[in-house]
Amino acid sequence: MTDMKYFKHIIFVMSLLAFVFSSCEPRIELDEGQWGDHAIITNVLLFIIEEEEHELQEQYVNGETTTGIRRYFISSNSVIDLEAATVVVEVPGDTDLTNVGLVIRHEAVKIEPLDDAPKAGYLDDFSQGPYTYRVISADGTKREWTISFSLI
């Protein structure tokens, strides 16, 4: 009888441990409150997409080519005013802003386009700027940034 009681205790403890270990998944969460205000844009770049032919290399030696697309940045300098939350992107004077993409470099956790502003990362018409984007920091700070373009 003692062996049966001991066996029941072992089964109970093992069942309890199995429940505890199966219900407690590892958790890695961002403690968003500790990071402070980082609703900051650090740079804005414009890009275009161009089609190119590339010679296949790596394992191919027969001179075949393939067609692909490549993203080219057409701007490199942005004038950023942290106090006013504005960015002026300097682009070459002959740039057609009706089919370009925007890359926003930032320290935030999220950026939302406002008032029909084009989404960053996609080709779109940026000729009707300036545009406003809400930049949200990990601590919940929200700041509205205005992005405009200067043809130089």
C-alpha positions in Angstrom: 0.0 0.0 0.0 2.9 2.4 0.7 4.3 1.8 -2.7 0.9 2.7 -4.3 0.7 5.9 -2.3 4.3 6.8 -3.2 3.5 6.1 -6.9 0.4 8.4 -6.7 2.5 11.2 -5.3 5.1 10.8 -8.0 2.4 10.9 -10.7 0.9 14.0 -9.1 4.2 15.9 -8.9 5.1 15.0 -12.5 1.7 16.1 -13.7 2.0 19.4 -11.9 5.5 20.0 -13.4 4.3 19.1 -16.8 1.5 21.6 -16.5 3.7 24.4 -15.2 6.4 23.9 -17.9 3.9 23.6 -20.7 1.8 26.6 -19.8 4.7 29.0 -19.2 6.3 29.9 -22.5 9.4 32.1 -22.5 8.5 35.7 -22.7 10.6 38.4 -24.2 8.8 41.7 -24.1 9.9 45.3 -24.6 9.6 47.4 -21.5 8.4 50.4 -23.5 8.2 52.8 -20.6 11.9 52.9 -20.0 13.1 54.1 -23.4 11.9 57.7 -23.2 11.0 60.0 -26.1 12.5 58.7 -29.3 9.8 60.0 -31.7 12.7 61.2 -33.8 13.4 61.1 -37.6 17.2 60.9 -38.2 17.2 60.9 -42.1 14.9 60.7 -45.1 16.0 59.3 -48.4 14.2 59.2 -51.8 14.7 56.2 -54.1 13.8 55.1 -57.6 13.5 51.5 -59.0 15.4 50.7 -62.2 15.4 47.6 -64.2 18.9 46.1 -64.9 20.5 43.2 -66.6 23.0 41.3 -64.6 25.4 38.6 -65.8 24.8 35.4 -63.8 27.8 34.7 -61.8 28.3 32.4 -58.8 27.8 28.9 -60.4 27.3 30.1 -64.0 30.1 30.7 -66.4 28.3 30.7 -69.7 27.8 34.5 -69.9 24.0 34.4 -69.5 22.2 37.5 -68.2 19.1 38.0 -66.2 16.9 41.0 -65.7 16.1 42.3 -62.2 15.3 45.5 -60.4 17.4 47.6 -58.1 16.6 50.4 -55.7 18.8 53.5 -56.2 18.8 56.3 -53.7 18.6 59.7 -55.4 19.0 61.8 -52.3 21.6 61.7 -49.6 21.1 64.8 -47.6 18.2 65.9 -45.4 17.9 69.0 -43.3 16.4 68.0 -40.0 15.0 70.5 -37.5 14.3 68.6 -34.2 12.6 71.5 -32.5 10.1 72.1 -35.3 9.9 68.4 -36.3 10.5 69.1 -40.0 12.6 67.4 -42.6 13.6 69.0 -45.9 14.9 66.4 -48.4 17.4 67.8 -50.9 17.0 66.1 -54.3 18.6 66.8 -57.7 16.7 69.5 -59.7 15.7 67.2 -62.6 14.0 64.6 -60.3 10.5 63.6 -61.2 8.8 63.3 -57.8 5.7 61.5 -59.3 7.2 58.0 -59.1 9.7 57.8 -56.2 9.8 56.0 -52.9 10.6 57.3 -49.4 12.8 55.7 -46.8 12.4 57.2 -43.3 15.3 56.5 -40.8 14.1 56.9 -37.3 14.3 55.9 -33.6 10.6 55.3 -33.1 8.5 52.1 -33.0 6.0 53.2 -35.5 5.4 55.8 -38.3 1.9 56.5 -39.6 1.2 58.6 -42.7 -1.4 61.3 -42.1 -3.8 63.2 -44.4 -3.3 61.0 -47.4 0.5 61.1 -47.2 2.1 58.3 -49.3 3.4 55.3 -47.4 7.1 55.0 -46.9 8.9 52.2 -48.8 6.6 52.2 -51.8 6.8 54.1 -55.1 4.2 56.9 -55.2 3.6 60.5 -56.2 5.5 62.8 -53.8 5.1 65.9 -56.0 2.3 67.5 -53.9 4.2 67.8 -50.6 4.8 68.6 -47.9 3.5 65.5 -46.1 2.8 64.8 -42.5 3.8 61.6 -40.6 3.0 60.7 -37.0 6.1 59.2 -35.3 5.4 57.2 -32.2 8.0 56.5 -29.6 8.2 53.3 -27.4 7.1 55.3 -24.4 4.0 56.5 -26.2 5.2 59.9 -27.2 3.6 61.0 -30.5 5.0 63.7 -32.7 3.9 64.9 -36.1 6.7 65.4 -38.5 6.5 67.4 -41.8 8.5 66.2 -44.7 9.1 68.4 -47.7 11.4 68.3 -50.8 13.8 70.9 -52.1 15.0 70.6 -55.7 18.7 71.7 -55.8 
